[in-house]
């Protein structure tokens, strides 16, 4: 298992499932590798996207009441 390649692919945003498929290992192995790398400081977690807003809570100003 090429740990450096897995870490590079993860840093580029590849999902756990896609990492496992590409590197032909199971997802648990990917999780374990990422967890160990994170504890050693070799791997920084991906930034989390900002929370999604629920647009349905805002009135639509283009629609007039009937």
N, C-alpha and C positions, 0 to 999 in steps of 0.2 A: 504494500500500500504506500503510495507516494504522498506522504503527509504534507509536504510543502505545496504540492500541486492542489491538494484538497483545500488547504488554507487559502491559496491564491484564488481558486474558483469561488470559494465562499465569500471572500472579500469583494469579489466582483458581483455578488448578489445571487449566486446560484442557490436554489432551494436544497434542503436536506435530501429530498427524494431524488432530485436530479444529480446531486453529488454522488449518492449511492449508486445510481445507475451508471453514471459515467465512469466511476472508478471501480465498479464491479464488486462492491462490498455492501453489507446490509446497513440500513439506516441507523441502527444502534451503534455500529462501529463509528459512523460519522459523528454521531452525538458524543460518543466517548472521546474521540479525538479532539473535537472542538472544545469540550469541557476541560480536558487536560491542558490543551494549548492556552485556554483562557486563564487557568489557574497559574500557569507559568508566565503569563504576560506576553505570550507569542502571538496571540490572536485577540484582536479587539472586536467586540460585537458590532454588528452592523447598526448604523443609526436607525432608530425607529422613525417611521413616517409620522407626520403630525396627525392627530386624531381627525377623523372625518366628521364633517358637520352634517347634520340632518337637514337638508334643504326643505323638507316638507313642513318644518316649523315656521318658515318664513312666508308671509303672505305674498302671493304673486301679484305685483302691482299692474301687470298687463291685463289681468282678468277683472272685469267689473261685475259686481253682484247683479243678479237677475231680478 
